[in-house]
Amino acid sequence: MPPVLTFGGPATLASGSTELAVAGGAWGSLFQKPCYHDTGALWFGRWRRGITDRLDVGLDFQGEEHAANQNLCFNGELRYRILNDLRLEVGYGVGDDTEGKSLNGQAGFTVGIPVGNDVWGPYISARAALVHGYPGRSFAGSNIPAGATVPLMTFGTTARVNENIKWAFEGGVGAILSNQHSHVGKYVYVAVGLDFTVHLRKKKN
């Protein structure tokens, strides 16, 4: 799976600002028999840079522990805020698992929920991720899925600590539509983390 955390509302970074974020969480993919099911834990990291006041670019990193396997994946992403409470985003990336590798892409949008509060910032996000797997081993028995489509709904909120730091709490539910199996998997996660934003200013002569 590629990084799918929304981790914040629809705002984009101001031009010249830099964002760093870290989070941890748990996930599960549950298929009916005889298909595969698994649960695990993950860590998440983010770097963002504001290009304009409505456009930013960045990287999301994600590492996972599931069963006896580990994986690491990342996405390069572009986000554009078309309205104050609506942001569109697209991303593309790669993953490396104990058993194989993958290419992934995703697109989605995030909507803010105005509540008239300077501390809390609730939001809803919807996205779809496309994943294509490649075997990492040439011998027989390397069981790598050809790929899957993962639609996902996310509900979350931020809690502002100060001008540059905020907590993020979110959970997501979705489906795993495998290219190999007729059964539909369930995707569920919860995550909590800290988000840091740094405003870089040019020195005056």
N, C-alpha and C positions, 0 to 999 in steps of 0.2 A: 504494500500500500504506500502511496505517496503521502507526504505531509498534507493533512486536511484540516488542521486547526484554523479556525477563523481568527480567534484570539484578539478580539477588539471590534469596536463598532465601525460605522461606515466612513469615518474621517480618514483622510490621507495625510501624509506628513507635509508640513510647510516646506517650501523651497529652502534647501540648505540644511534641513534637520536630519538627524540620524536616529534610528530606533534600534534598540537591542531588546530581545525578549527571551526568557527561558521558562519552560513549563515541564510538568511531569503528569502522567496519567495512566489509565488502564484501558484495555479494549478487549473485545471478544468477537469472533466470527463463528457462528453456529449454523451448521447445515444439518438437515435430517439425514439419517443413515440411508445409504452407506457412504455418504460424502464426508468430507473432512471438517473438523471443527477445532478451534483453538482459542486460547485466551493469552493475554500477556500484559506487559507493562512497557512504557515508552518514555523517552525524554525528547524535548523539542527545543529548538533554538531558532531565532529569527534575526536577520539584519535587514534594515530598510533605509532608503535614502530618498528624500524629497527632491523631485526634479522641478515641479511647479507646485503651486498651492493645491492643485487638484490631481496631480499625477506623481506616483512614486514607483520605484522599482526595488527589488531585493531578492534575498535568498531565504528559503526555509529549510532547516535541517531536521532530520528525525532519525532516532535510533530505537530499535525495539528488541525486546527479549521475548521469545515465544517458544514454548516447549524446549527443545534442545538447540534451537536455532537463534541466530542474531541477524539483524540487517541494519543497513544504513542507507538512507535515501535523501535526496534533496531536490528542490524545485526552484527554478528561477521564475519570478512572477512580476507582472505588471498590473497595477491597480489604478483605476480612474474613477474619481467621484463626479458623477454627472449632476447630482442634486445634493443638498446638505445632508440628507438622510438616506442616500442611495449611492452605493459604490459597486462598480463592475470590476472583475478581476479575471485574468487568465494566467496559466502557468504551464511549464514543461520541465521534466526532470528525468533522473535516472535513479535506480536502486540496485543494491548489491546484497544478496541474501546468502546464507550458508549453502543453499541448494542451487541458486541461480541468480539471474540478473533481470532487470525490467526497465522498460521505458514507460513513462506515464505523462499524461496531460490532463488538465482540468480547467473548468470555467465555472464561474458562479457570480452571485451578487449578495450584498449585505445591506440590510435595512435597519436603520436605527429606530428605536421606539422613544419618542419624546415624552419625558416625564416631568420636566421642569425642575430637575435636581442637578446641582453642580457636582455631586459626588458619584452617583450611580448612572451608568450608561448602558441600559439593556439593548439587545440587538437580536435579530434573527438572520440566519444565513442559509442559502441553498446553493448546492454545487453538484457537479457530476464529474467524477474522475474516471479516466480510461487508462487501463493498465495492460501492458503486453509483456509476457514473461519469456525468458530465454533460458534454456538449460545451462547450468554452470559446470556440469560434469558430462563427459562423453559416454560413460558406461551405462549399460541398461539399468533401469530402476531409478534413475533420476526423475522424480515426479514433479515437474514444474507445470503449473497451469498455463495454457496458451494465453490467457488474459481474462479480464473481467471489466464490467461497467459498474460503478458504485455511485448511485444517487444518494445524497446525504442532506439532512436538515440539521441545523445547529441552533441552539438557544443558549444565550449567555449574557453576561453583564461585566462591565468593568467597574472598579471601585477606586476612585482617585485618592492617592495618599498625599501627593503634593503636585506642583506644576510639572515635574519630570518623571514621576513614578506612579504607577497604578497597578492594582491587582486585576487579573482576569480570571473569571470562572465561567466554564461552559461545558455543555454536553451535547452529543450528537447521536442521531439515530438514522439508519439507512439500510440499504439492501446491497448484497453482493450478487450480481448477475453474471455467473461464470459462463465462459464460452464452451466449457467442456461438460457441464452438468445442468440438468433441468431443474434441480432444486435451487431455491432462492435462499441465500445466506442472510443473516441479520448482522448488522454492524452497529455497535453501541460503544460510545466512549464518554469519559468524563475527564476533565483536566483543570488544573489550577496553576497559575504562574505569575511572575512579575514582569512588568514591561517598563523599560527605561527609554526615555526620549531625551536626546541631547541637541540643543540648538547651537550650532556653530556660527559664530559671528566673525567677520573679518576685522582685523586690527586696524585702527585708524592710524594714519601716518602722523 
